[in-house]
Amino acid sequence: MHYEIYEYSDNSDSDIINTVICQGNVYKTTMVDGSFHEQYVYEMNKTQGPSLMTCVIQEPKNLDENSEISLREIGTPFASMQSFNNMALALKHVFKYLKTHELLSASRVCTAWNIIAMNKYLWQNVRLKNSMVYDWERFVDSIDQQRTDTLDTRRMMIPSKVEDFESFWLRFANAMKRAQHLKFIELYRCPVLVVEDIIYSLPQIEVLNATSIKNPNVMKETKNPNDIMYLNLNYLGQMTNLTELRLKGLTGIKLTALPSFKKLRNLNRFSLTSIKAFPKEIYQRLNTITDNIEFFEIGDCEYLTKDFAVSLKRFVNLKTLRLENCCNGWDKSAHDVFTVIRGLKKLNVLELVNIEFSNCVEEELGKCDGIKRLLIIPSYISQSATTNRHLIDCLKKLSKTLTHLVWGLTVELLVVTDLFITQYLQNQHILSYNLELPHTKETTNNIPILRTRKSRQLPGVEGTAEEKNDKSNNVDILSVPALEKLLDTMMPDAKTKVIKVPFSGTGRVNLSEQLK
């Protein structure tokens, strides 16, 4: 840190006023004891959103671990105590921006800082980002003594070796049984056994989020659809204080058991995604969820039947609905699901992730004029140009009612489009169709779109000779900026956004984050 110090005295006051220039910023400090020490200047930077907060506080340099802050006698005990109280209050507000390991480091500066850093106010929310916990027993004893109510393990440092990984989480699960004051817990890359243990041993939990459940046998980032994890939620019914539950695996999950939700009267947000197999009693259990629920997310929808629409119809207070991986056999229940969506009067946020944009989906979604905010990421399994043409036509129908739209394009689609353009340029002299190319030549920044509307070819159905010879299905290549401009023109009163995301990352895209 680079800083300069200028000192001057105000004739009307005996206090010495100092100007600290730190990284181009000017700060003025008045010392109540009439003196200022250069070595007491300490800078803390905290990035919060787009802004940078800079705090300049007084901290003695070169203090040993057991040293004390000595306050020079100011004249009266009251003034001295007031000075200390002001310092304690200021540090308390600064310390709340520190991460857990930084707060622990601050507590070792001196006795005064230790008293302030160990204030229960600062330990209500414990986040372990970039921290490694070696002794979970002592850790749990500490947060229980501080009556911590929120534990966030996201981005916590975790062993990479399989045997160390399993031992690490086993010690975590055994120790957490004593954390009886916790109300909110965010689990990060833990195995299913940890989720089951937390549900069993901490029934007082109000918010349980585990959106990156990890298979310990798959330590690589690459996902294999055959790497199924088995999750038993039988004891979930005892968590009577639960208001939010979000479960998602990095690989697929087979849900082996679900309890009755009758006792979970406070449940407001329910999310079960990346589920590759539901128990046979899934619809019976969904029917026991309180009808006061406002946020509901489920996937993979391709493994749900028409009975899902019947369960969904009960959620009359639903405000946000997210459906993931709506493809393959899901098309059979699409009509019933969208009919229910139109009937949910309070529902105004809809997220459709990896959805096969069939003729049925286009027709039914186009009637959902009660939806105000829409996130849609087509699966782009086949007929991408047709999908984009039909999606644009569908959005035209909703252009007067939508206020926010996020359209997700998969990186795989953009790469395939580049290959398509390259092949066309190499062989256009022998091809029987025309391709309208954009003026710009940016890579992975273009999508195909049918120039004229044409009915989607059904799988396994042969077209007529006339249809095969029809050249009206010429393809245009539309750049992403051109698509954004098209949406802005089509929806002048709506906030629109086009995003690029790899297929593997579509499940992590959500509307609230994109609209910040």
Secondary structure as UniProt FT lines:
FT   STRAND          3..9
FT   TURN            11..12
FT   STRAND          16..22
FT   TURN            23..24
FT   STRAND          25..30
FT   TURN            32..33
FT   HELIX           38..40
FT   STRAND          41..48
FT   TURN            49..50
FT   STRAND          51..58
FT   TURN            61..62
FT   TURN            65..66
FT   HELIX           77..95
FT   TURN            96..97
FT   HELIX           100..107
FT   HELIX           111..117
FT   HELIX           120..123
FT   STRAND          125..127
FT   TURN            129..130
FT   HELIX           136..145
FT   TURN            146..147
FT   STRAND          150..152
FT   TURN            154..155
FT   HELIX           162..176
FT   TURN            177..178
FT   TURN            180..181
FT   STRAND          184..187
FT   HELIX           192..201
FT   TURN            203..204
FT   STRAND          207..213
FT   TURN            216..217
FT   TURN            225..226
FT   STRAND          229..232
FT   HELIX           234..238
FT   TURN            240..241
FT   STRAND          244..257
FT   TURN            262..263
FT   TURN            265..266
FT   STRAND          269..277
FT   TURN            280..281
FT   HELIX           282..286
FT   TURN            287..288
FT   TURN            291..292
FT   STRAND          295..298
FT   HELIX           301..303
FT   HELIX           307..312
FT   TURN            313..314
FT   TURN            316..317
FT   STRAND          320..326
FT   HELIX           328..330
FT   HELIX           331..343
FT   TURN            345..346
FT   STRAND          349..355
FT   HELIX           359..365
FT   TURN            366..367
FT   TURN            369..370
FT   STRAND          373..378
FT   HELIX           384..397
FT   TURN            398..401
FT   STRAND          404..410
FT   HELIX           411..427
FT   HELIX           428..430
FT   STRAND          435..436
FT   TURN            443..444
FT   STRAND          446..450
FT   TURN            459..460
FT   HELIX           465..468
FT   TURN            472..473
FT   STRAND          475..479
FT   HELIX           480..490
FT   TURN            492..493
FT   STRAND          495..501
FT   HELIX           503..508
FT   HELIX           511..514
//
